[in-house]
Amino acid sequence: MEITEDDHALSRPQRRLLRRIYNGRTVPVVVDGVPFLTFRQASQYLQSLSPDARDAAYAAMKEQGRDARSEAVITPPPA
């Protein structure tokens, strides 16, 4: 089976979500034992995987990004 360039490209919605997840991140997202702190690192890793492995890793990143948003505590400014 030959892998084409399109097989390695992330879709536009995937890129947008990854950018939101990794924007200003100070705690890395860990997938397959590898920590990712930036969009570029995550994107390069995902593009190096087979399509099935990429989908699983992307889902793990998405889940960790969702967990981080739900745990974020917004404190009001002091009065």
Order of alpha helices (4+ residues) and beta strands (2+ residues): alpha-alpha-beta-beta-alpha-alpha
